[in-house]
Every structure is written in C-alpha cells, then in structure tokens.
Amino acid sequence: MNTQKKVPVGERTFCILLVILSVAVLYQAYLIAGFSSVSSPGAFPLGISIVMLISSVRVLYELRGKERQSSSWSDAFKRFNHEHFPRHIVVFTLLSIAYLAAIQWVSFYVSTFVFLMASIVYLRRGKLLSALFAATVSVLTIYALFTLAFSVYLP
C-alpha cells in the first residue's frame, strides 16, 4: 500500500457509492433466479455484480491509508465541481435536456434546429452566421435522409 499519494477529490465517495450500487445490483441479480444453477438467467448478472463488489471493496480498502487533497468539506466540494463539472459541460448538458423536453412540445425539426443553433453559438462563442448555416444544412440533411431516402416521417 502506497501512503505517499493523495486521494483525488471525490474518489472515496465514488467508491462508497460503487459498493452500494454493487450490493443493489447483486440483490437484483439474485431476485432473477437465485443461486439455482450456473446456466440460470441470473447467473451472468450475479457473477458480474460479485466481481464489481469485490473490486470496489478492494479499491476502497486501498484508499484507507492515503491522505486527502482538501482540508474542509466545502473546499473539497468546490474542487470536485471545478474538476468534474466545467461550465461548458454543464451548459451543454442543460441544452441537451431542454432539447429532449422540447421534442415533446414542438416538432423534431424545429427543436433540432434551435438546439443546434444554441449549441453552436455557445460553443463557438457567438458565431451566429456559421451556426445558422450549419444548423440549416444539418436539419435539411436529416429531413432529406429520413423523409426522402428512408420514408420515415419524424414528428
């Protein structure tokens, strides 16, 4: 065990969550067919969940002697957010969620066009004309492929 290294922010929490998830998957796999036989429907998920549980417990055990990078909980939370959730990822994720919700209320083509426009404008920092061109070409290509080539009409 190497006690010289520091534990990256959030790694202990992730390992604990992985152990909990492994136990939940193990329970669900057991509910499929129990320990009836090696060729039962739940045998593969059961084996995978056991391997996942053993691996996550082993990693958690190896982390026990290493020191943390951050001193306080709030500092660790800020570092974790800064390292794992950069602003452009958060904004693009919110745009994607809004796009998925908009498909239900607006047509596929309109929501796709607005999503592509907003995404390209954000990622290219305001290049409106190139975003308009790229979104228009993309939506027209999707329309031509699905409607004309595949005869699939999107809502």
Residue pairs with C-beta under 8 A, 6 or more apart in sequence:
1 62
1 65
2 66
3 65
3 66
3 67
5 66
6 66
6 67
6 68
6 69
7 63
7 66
7 67
7 68
7 69
8 69
9 69
9 70
9 76
9 79
9 80
9 83
10 76
10 80
10 84
11 63
12 60
12 63
15 56
15 59
15 60
15 63
16 60
18 52
18 56
18 59
19 53
19 56
19 57
19 60
21 52
22 49
22 52
22 53
22 56
23 53
25 45
25 48
25 49
25 52
26 46
26 49
26 50
26 53
28 45
28 49
29 42
29 45
29 46
29 48
29 49
30 42
30 46
31 42
32 40
32 41
32 42
32 45
32 46
33 40
33 41
33 42
33 43
34 40
34 42
35 46
36 42
37 43
68 76
69 76
69 79
70 76
70 79
88 122
88 123
91 122
92 119
92 122
92 123
95 115
95 118
95 119
95 122
96 115
98 115
99 111
99 112
99 114
99 115
102 111
102 114
102 115
103 111
103 155
106 114
107 154
107 155
108 154
108 155
109 139
109 142
109 143
109 154
112 138
112 139
112 142
113 135
113 136
113 139
116 131
116 134
116 135
116 138
116 139
117 131
117 132
117 135
120 127
120 130
120 131
120 134
120 135
121 127
121 128
121 131
124 130
124 131
142 154
146 152
146 153
146 154
147 153
147 154
